[in-house]
Amino acid sequence: MKAARSVVVMARPAVAGEVKTRLAEACGERLALAVYRLLLRRTLRRVAGGPWSTVVAVAPSAGKRRRHRFRGLATMTQSGRDLGARMHNAFAAMPPGPVVMVGTDIPGLRRQHITRAFKALERHDAVFGPAHDGGYWLVGLAPELRDAGIFSPVRWSTRHALADTLENVPTACPVALIDALGDVDTVEDVERWLRGLPPR
């Protein structure tokens, strides 16, 4: 009998000023919030409902206390001083079995990518979905790697993030890479994304 599979979506509450901050600097908080909400809805719709359990790991919010809905999915609160610690703690909180983690800013994410990642974990200890900017939009770990400390040290939000993380994976652990996808961080990213959408 196979161990239960889990997907963790790293998300933030949809609060103006706390999401897509690089985008907000260029086009304002309202548009950045609208883009984030759309990306979040698409991500949750495409990830939820597969043959795995889905949990949304929610970053603490400095905004007003309010009830944030995530399509009725289970949630937990992110904890840790930086992104690496938050990712490590989210992995550690999951039940036994393979775990795949994704973010919310990858419009090209499809359910088949999650399926492909779990398939890779049947023969590898880790799987990554590279992003075009040098980071990664997906990471999956077998239970044996959860406490290996692969998320520190890592130069987050730089072109070195994936390379640094791979450097932290023990040499005896096989690693798989799946599709490279682009994320949405800048006005140019939004424009490219919108040009790829079907006409209204």
SVG drawing of the C-alpha trace seen along z (x, -y; Angstrom):
<svg xmlns="http://www.w3.org/2000/svg" viewBox="-15 -52 43 54">
<polyline fill="none" stroke="black" stroke-width="0.4" points="0.0,0.0 1.4,-3.4 1.9,-6.1 -0.5,-9.0 0.5,-11.8 0.2,-15.5 0.4,-18.8 1.3,-22.0 0.4,-25.4 2.4,-28.2 0.1,-31.3 -0.5,-34.6 -3.9,-36.1 -5.2,-38.4 -4.4,-41.7 -3.3,-44.8 0.3,-45.7 1.2,-42.2 1.1,-40.4 3.1,-40.8 5.0,-43.6 7.4,-44.0 4.5,-44.3 2.8,-46.8 5.8,-49.1 5.3,-49.4 1.5,-49.4 0.0,-49.9 -1.4,-47.7 -4.9,-47.4 -3.8,-45.8 -1.2,-43.7 -3.9,-42.4 -6.2,-41.6 -3.4,-39.7 -2.6,-37.8 -6.3,-36.8 -6.6,-35.5 -3.3,-33.5 -4.4,-32.1 -7.8,-31.0 -6.3,-29.3 -3.6,-27.5 -6.1,-26.2 -8.5,-25.1 -5.8,-23.2 -4.2,-21.6 -7.2,-20.6 -9.3,-17.5 -6.4,-15.3 -5.6,-11.9 -3.7,-13.6 -4.6,-15.7 -4.1,-19.5 -3.1,-21.9 -2.7,-25.7 0.2,-27.0 -0.8,-30.6 1.7,-33.3 0.8,-35.4 -0.8,-38.7 -0.1,-42.2 -3.4,-43.4 -6.8,-43.4 -7.9,-40.1 -10.3,-38.5 -11.4,-35.1 -9.6,-34.2 -11.1,-31.4 -9.1,-28.9 -11.8,-26.9 -12.6,-25.0 -9.2,-23.4 -7.4,-22.6 -5.0,-25.4 -2.0,-25.8 0.0,-28.8 3.5,-29.3 6.2,-29.7 9.9,-30.6 12.2,-33.5 12.7,-33.2 11.3,-31.4 13.6,-28.4 12.6,-27.9 8.9,-28.3 9.2,-25.6 11.1,-23.3 8.5,-23.7 5.6,-23.1 7.2,-19.9 7.8,-18.8 4.1,-19.4 2.8,-17.0 1.9,-13.3 4.2,-10.5 4.6,-10.1 5.8,-12.1 5.0,-15.8 5.0,-18.2 5.0,-22.0 4.1,-24.8 3.6,-28.5 0.8,-30.6 2.4,-32.7 2.8,-30.1 0.0,-30.5 1.3,-27.6 0.8,-25.1 -1.4,-22.2 -2.6,-19.2 -0.5,-16.9 2.6,-18.7 1.7,-17.5 1.1,-14.0 4.5,-14.1 6.2,-15.2 4.8,-12.4 5.7,-9.9 9.3,-11.2 9.3,-10.7 8.8,-7.0 12.4,-6.8 14.0,-10.0 14.4,-11.6 13.7,-15.1 12.0,-16.7 12.2,-20.3 10.3,-22.4 12.7,-25.0 11.6,-28.6 13.0,-30.6 14.5,-33.2 16.8,-30.6 14.4,-29.7 11.9,-26.9 8.1,-26.8 7.8,-23.2 9.7,-21.1 8.8,-17.6 10.6,-15.5 10.6,-11.9 10.2,-11.5 13.9,-10.8 14.9,-14.3 12.5,-16.3 15.1,-16.9 18.2,-17.2 18.2,-21.0 18.2,-21.5 16.6,-25.0 19.5,-26.6 21.6,-28.4 19.8,-29.6 20.0,-32.9 16.2,-33.4 14.7,-35.7 17.9,-35.4 19.0,-33.4 20.9,-31.2 18.0,-29.8 17.7,-26.5 21.4,-25.9 21.9,-26.7 19.1,-24.2 20.5,-21.5 23.9,-22.0 22.4,-21.3 20.9,-17.9 23.1,-15.0 25.1,-13.6 23.7,-10.1 20.1,-11.3 18.8,-11.2 17.1,-14.3 14.6,-14.8 13.8,-18.0 10.4,-18.5 9.1,-21.2 10.6,-24.7 7.8,-27.3 7.7,-31.1 6.3,-33.0 4.6,-36.4 6.6,-39.0 6.8,-42.1 4.6,-44.2 6.4,-42.5 5.5,-39.1 1.8,-40.1 1.8,-41.4 3.3,-38.2 0.8,-36.2 -2.1,-38.2 -0.9,-37.8 -1.1,-34.1 -4.7,-34.1 -7.5,-33.4 -9.5,-36.5 -12.5,-37.4"/>
</svg>
